Amino acid sequence: MNSLTIQNLHAKIGDKEILKGIQLEIPKGEVHAIMGKNGSGKSTLAKIMAGHPDYTVTSGDILLDGESILGKEPDERARLGLFLAFQYPLEVPGVTIANFIRASLQARLPEGEELEAVDYYAALYKQMDALQIPRAFTSRSVNEGFSGGEKKRCEVLQMAMLRPSYAVLDETDSGLDIDALKIVSEGVNSLRGSHVGMLVITHYQRLLNYIVPDRVHVMVDGRIACSGDKELALRLEAEGYDWVAAPSLT
């Protein structure tokens, strides 16, 4: 089964239940979008998929190509092919972009096998040029002193180099001006294909004008309230979220 599958997922933080039975399947080769109001559980879903320790899964499962990733450490999930682009990318002082990505790639290789430096830098520079990231950034610490657009482009750079099986992009449009949005979207679109499934989490239709999804899902109160094609996102833009009813508990 070549898909990222979320099966009846329930989760909480502390005593507060946030996810209340999420059902989703993102096949390889498709881009799905989740939209919803603040507090509906979108970013919580992304963090739980990545293995954030603050959240407790109380029932359900998350499968990558049929294999459960619950209980696995974040680095194990990444090695299995899951990639998360954060809403607020973290700074990593003292670790350069070049070394960070190289270490991530090296971790996926069999023991004793080493990356070829010439090939690595050739691939890295090619992707940086496509994303309009100055090559001098290779020696800068990850996200340290970066603008919002630079941070998001750096994350797409990581995704381009790591070539994950499944990518979760949590509000990739947050903090981007229109030019940066176009560059980041073009970078994401260049990575689309039969080898990868993508889940794009966003508040706004504007991102989906550039990264056009195959399916759109609307989250309300920790559940998927409705799903449809890209026209659903256009309706949300025109009418807002209030017309979407919360799904029944039964």
Buried (B, 14 or more C-beta within 10 A) or exposed (E): EBBBBBBEBBBBBEEEBBBBBBBBBBBBBBBBBBBBBEEBBBBBBBBBBBBBEEBBBEEBEBBBBEEEBBEBEBEEBBEBBBBBBBBEBEEBEEBBBBBBBBEBBEEBEEEEEEBEEEEBBEBBBEBBEBBEBEEEBBEBBBBBEBEBBBBBBBBBBBBBBBBBBBBBBBBBBBBBEEEBBEBBBBBBEEBBEEEBBBBBBBBBBBBBBBBBBBBBBBBBBBBBBBBEEBEBBBBBBEEEBEEBEEBEEE
